[in-house]
Amino acid sequence: MEIIHHGAVNGVTGSCHQLIIDRQNSLLVDCGLFQGAETSGRDENELLSIEFDISTVKALLVTHCHIDHVGRIPYILAAGFDGPIIATEATAALLPMVIEDALKVGVTRNRSIIEACLKRLNHQLVAVPYKQWRNVSLSGNTKTKVKFQPAGHILGSAYIEVDVQLESQPSKRIVFSGDLGATYSPLLAAPKSPYKADVVVLESTYGDKNHQSRRDRVKSLERVLTKAVSDNGVVIIPAFSIGRTQELLYELEHIVSYSANEKLNEIEVIVDSPMAAKFTAYYQQFQSLWDAEAKRRIKQGRHPLNFDSLYTVDSHQEHLQTIDYLAKRDKPAIVIAASGMCSGGRVVNYLKRFLDKPSSDVLFVGYQAQGTLGRDIQKYGSRGGYVFIEGEKHYVKAGVHTISGYSAHADQNNLVNFVKRIRHQPQKVVLVHGDDEAKTILKEKIEAVGITATIGV
């Protein structure tokens, strides 16, 4: 057996890992888009096309439905893949929406093409519950089963255990982490380590950093909001529609409801993303997956994802009207808009209008990949510099803040503990999905607890 990485090996996007079981059989884990600097200097066809042999791929296993993990699914379908696409029940519910949006934004608005792709997807999509083994049909006498375990990253996210029984050989257990959630994140429970593994393919996004504690990050969030209400500014929070937006709403409900600052109690929270609104509805539908704290809030009669001062912007016309409305009035507001790395979407229009206003604030709550507008604002905003948005120079006069604790990714301690707490420890950990420095530092930390680690190539 061997593992070939078709993405997320020299960076954090384009996740796609192929487990070669034997000459006749392989499994694919995720099939995501490349983003940011990882697209630089590369032809679009090269980034999107499926250039590896899929003739032996018996199933595509999906860890979760962020676009950097699923965005190339239409292309593998076009390349002729007709096997099962296996995902958790919540991911299977969300995935068609994500793929439809990706097709509209990056490929075509031709409805017949979109419908044809979604029809294929739904035909091949297999929804499975957490924590149950499922056999995967292979050629020959080799046997393989897979199990999806809660990863705590976003709704439906999973790490995947793959158990391979080669003929007349002991079985091997390979674990693909996908993206692991951070400990003490709101809404979803943190992942628990598997009982055993021979090999772990582990993400390393924050392999070189540890997040703030949840208490500290709530205080940081409240400080930014207090500054905003003091000068009636607009707080722009770029956030992915799935995961980060819902976690923020959960925390904001508590702040606006219970803060001692009366102006914070009145602040409007605007979610300018139809996708985010749809995903929030699914979060409410799948409340059985929430953690104990979130379930307690529901029992108390609170509505952490649908509170009184929350407004949702739907149409593009409403979006433009909201920007004009915020620019003309003298009241503070919080705007959550996609995309999370400012690489497109409605947040770009907010940045164009408010980035040069000292009363405004831009709050980053997630990882900003190299080559994205978000990373540029983080880097140059702190120096009073400027960034280019759609070819135009914009000076960064707004306050720029980063609260790492709201990342949906596990930090260094979480990642090391995930491996360390595997009862029957792996022979090897393969590090993927991280910048070079993050992988190098995490490798040292894992080896310091006596486990061999390598960097995926």
N, C-alpha and C positions, 0 to 999 in steps of 0.2 A: 504494500500500500504506500501511497504518497499523496501529498497535498500540494496542489498547484494554485497559486494566487493570481487571479485575473483582475485584481483591483484592491484598493485599500492596503497596499503594501509599501508604497513610497509616500504615503500621506494618509488622510482620513476619509477619503471619499471613494466611490466606485467599488464598494464591498462586493466581492465575488470570489468564492473559494471552492475549488473542485477536489473532492475526495476521490482519488483513483483507487478503487477496491481491487480490481484485477483487469485483465485485458478487455473484458466484456462489459464491465459495470463501473459506473461512477455516480456520485451524487453531487449536486451543486447546492451550495449554501449562499443564498442571496444573489442578486444580480442588479447592482446599483449604478447610478449615474456618477460620473466624475464632476467635480465642481471646483471653482476657484482657480488657484495657481496650477492645479493638477490638470487643467485643460490647456494651459499656455503652450503655444508652439505645436499643438497637436491638431491634426485635421479632424473636423467634426465627424466624418465617417469612421475614422479610426476610434474615436471616443464612444461611438454609439453601436457600431457593428459588432457582432459576435464572431470574433476571429479565431476562436479556439474550437476544437472538435467537440461537438455535442452528441455524436452518434452513440456514445456509451452512457449518456446521462439518463438515469432511470427516474429521477425525481428532482425537483427544485424545492429546497427547504427554505422557508422565509422566516427570518428571525423577527422582523418587525417592518412596518411600512413607511419608514422615512425614505425619502427619494434617493438618498445615496446608498440605499440597500435594495431598492426595488425598481428604480427608474429605467433599467434596461430590459425589464420583462417584456415589453412589446416587441423588442428587437430579437429576443430569443424565441418568441412565438413566431415572428416573421422568418426566422432562420430554420423553422421546422420542428421545434421542440413540441412534442405532443403528450408528454408524460404528466403525472400529477404535480400540482403546485401545492405543497402542504404547508399550512399555517395554523395558528391558534384560531379559535372561534372569533375572537375580537379582531384580530388582524384580518381574517377573511372578510369580516364585515366592512372594514375600513378600506381595504386594498383597492376595490374597483373605483372608489372615489379618487384615491391618490393617483391611480393610473390614468383615469379620465382627465384629471387636471393637468397631469404631466403632458399628456398628448395635446391638449388644447394650447398649453403655453409653449411647448417646445417642438411640436411636430406638425399638427394640422388642426383646423377647426371644421374639417369636412365631417359632418355627422355620420355619414355612412361608414367611413373608415374607422371612426371612433367606436361606433356600435359593433362593427365586425370584430375589433380587437377585444372589446369587453365581453362579447359573446364567447370568444375563444377562452378568455381568462376564466369566466364563470364556469365554463364547461370543465376546465382542468383543475379548478380550485377545490381543494379538499380541506375542510375545517375540522380540526381535532381539538379535544380538550387538553388542558394541562395535565401533566403527571401520569400519562398513560402511554404504554409502549404501543407502537403501531408498526406492523411489518411493511416493508417495502419490497415489491416484487423485483427480483433480479434474474438475470440469465444464468444457467448452470446451477451448481449445487451450493453456491455461496448464499448465506442468509444474513439479512440486515434488518434491524428494527431501530426506530427513532422515538425519542421522547422529548417533548417540549416542556421546559421548566420556566416558571415566572422569572423575568429578568429585571422588573421594576424600572424599566427605562421609559417606556410610554405604554399606553393601553394596548394590551395584546402582545407586548414584547416578550421574547423568550430566548433563553440559551438552549442549545439543542444537544442532546446526548445521542450519539450514533454508535450502536453496538453491532460489530461485524464478526460473523462466524465464518471464517474460511474453512474449506473442507479439511477435516482431520487436523485442525490447528486450534489452539486456545482462542477464545473470542477477544477482540480488542475494543476498547471503549474510547471514542474520540469525542471531545466536547468542543463545540463552537460557541463562543461566548455571545456572538452578536454584539450589541451594545448593552452593557450592564448599567443599572441604575445606581444612583448614589444613596448611601445610607441616610435615613431620616428625611428623604424627599417626601413632600406632601402627596397625598392621594393614594400612591401605590406602595406596597410593601417592598422592602429591599430583598434582593435575591439571596437564596441560601445555596451554599456550595453543593455540588453533586457528591454522592457517596464515594464514587471512585472514577478514575480516568487514567488512561495510558498516555494520551496526548491531549493537551488543551490548546486550542487556537484562541488567543486572548487579545481583545482590543487594548489599546494603550493611549487613548486620546489624552488623558490627564495622567499619564505615567510619570510625569515629572512634577506634579503639583498636588497639593491637598486643598480641599475646599474649606471655606468658612463653615463654622457650625451653623445649624439652622437658626439658632437664637441670634447669632451675629448677623446672618444675612437678612433676617427680618428687621433687625435694627437698622442695617444699612439701607434697606428698601424704604423704611419709614423716614430716614434722614433725607434721602433724595426727594421723597414726596413732600416733606415738610418744607424744604427749600423751594419746591415748585409752588406750593400754595402761598409762600411768603412773597413771591414776586409775580404771582398769577401766570406762571409759565406753563408750557406744554411739555409733558414728559413723554418721549417717544421710546417705546420698548419694542425693538425688532424681535419677533419670536416665531418659531415654527408653529404651524397650525395645530400639530398633534403633540401633546405632551407639555411643552413649556407654557403655552397659553393657558392650559387648564390649571397647571400648578400655580401660575401667577394669580389667576382669578381666585383660587382657593385662599392664598395668602392675603390678597387685597380685600376680600370679603371680611377677613378678621380685622384688618387695619382700619378700613373705613367704618366698620361697625363699632369698634371698641377703642379707637384712639382717643386720647385726652384732648387732642387738637380738634376743635370744632370744625375748622375749615377742612380738615381731612375727612370728617364725617360727611361732608357735602360734596366732595370731589367727584366729578363724573369719570367713569371708566368706560372707554370706548374700544370695542373690539371691531377693527376694520378688516374683516376677513370672512367672507361667506364660508370658506372651507373650515376655518376655526370654529364657527358657529355650528356647523354640521358635526364636526368631531366632538365638540362639547356635548352635543345631544347624545352621541354614542357613549361618552364617558358616563353620562347619567344613566343610560340604558344598562351599562355593565357595572353597576354599583357593587355587584357581588365581588368584583376584583379590587375594590378599594381597600385600603388598610383600616385598622381598627379605629384610629383617631377620626378619619373621615366619616366612617359609619356612625360614630358617636355624635358627630355634628348633625347628621341627618336626623337621628333620633331626638335631638334637642329642638328640632323644628327649624333648623337653619338651612339655607340653600346656598352652599359655598360656590356654586357655579352659575347662579342665577339670582343675584341680589338686586335690590331696588335701584341702585345708582349705576347699574350696568346697562349699556346701550350697544346694540349691534348694528353695524353698517353693512348693507347688503349690496345694492347696485353700484355700478361705477359712477353714476350720476350723484348718488348719495355720498359716495366717497369724495368727489370733488367739492360738493357742497359743504361737507364736514370740514375740509381743510380751510375753505373760505370762512366758515363760521368761527373756527378756532382762531384764525388770524385776526379777525375783526373784534372779537370780544375781549373783555378784561377779566377773565376767570380762569382758574387753573383746570387742567384736565390731564388724564392719563390715556394714552393711545397705545394699544397693542396691535401691531400689524405685521404681516408676513412680508418678506421672508426673514428668517432668523439671522442670516449673514448679510442682509441688505443687498443680495445679488440680483434682486428683481422684486416684483410684486408692489403692493400699494405703499409699503413703508418708504420707498424711494421718493414718492411725491411729497411725503411729510418731511423728509430730510431736505429736499430741495427748497421747501418753503421755510423751515424753521431752524436749519443748522447754523445760520449766521446770526441768530438772535440770542443775546446773552441770557435772556430770561428762560430759554428753552433748556432741556436736558435730554441727553440720549443715554439710555440705560441698557447695557448689554448684560444678558443673563445666561448666555451660552457661548460655546466655542466659536471663534471667528477664524475660519481657515485662511491660510496665506493666499493672497491674490484677490480677496473679496473686499468689497467696499467697507464692510464692517471692520475688518482688520485695519484698513487704512484710517478710518475714523479713530479707532483705538490708538493707533500709532502716532498720527499727526495731530489729532485733536488736543492731546495733552501738551503739545508744544505751541499751541496757538497757530497751527498750520492750516493747510487747505487740502481738499480732496477733489477729485474729478468725478462728477456724476453725469452720466450720459454725455460726456465730452465737454462739459462746462465746469469751470473752476468755482468751488464753493468754499469760503473760509469757515473754519469751525470755531464759532464763538459760543456755541452752546456748551453747557457742562457735559463732560463725558465720564461715565461711571461704568464700572464692571463689577458685578456681584457674582463671583464664580460659584458660590454655594447653590445657585439656582440651576446649575448645569444638570441636565438629566443623565450625565455620564458619571460613572464611578470615578473617584479620585485615586491617587496612588495607594493610599492605605486600603481602600476598598478592594482594589485589584489584587494587591498582595494577599490580603486576607481571603479573597475568593479562592485563590490557589492553595494557600496554606491550610485552609480548613477542609480540603478534600481528604476524607478519611484514608483512602488508599491512594497515595499521592502519585501524580503523573511522572512518567519517565522524562517527559519533555514538555515545555511550554513554548509555543510559537507565537511571537508578538507581531501583530498586524495593527492596522487602523490607528496610526499615530505618526506624528512628525519624528524625524530621526532622533532628536534629543530626548523626546519622551520615551521612545522605545529603548534607547541606550541606558537611560537612568533606571527605567523599570526593570530591565534585564538584570542590572546589578542588584537591585532590591530583592528580586525573586531568588537570585542565586545566593544571596546572603542568608536566606532561610533554608538552604540546602537543596533547592530544586533546580535542575538544569533548564536554562532558558536560551532560546535562539531568536534571532530576528528574521522574520519571513522575507523571502526573496522571490 
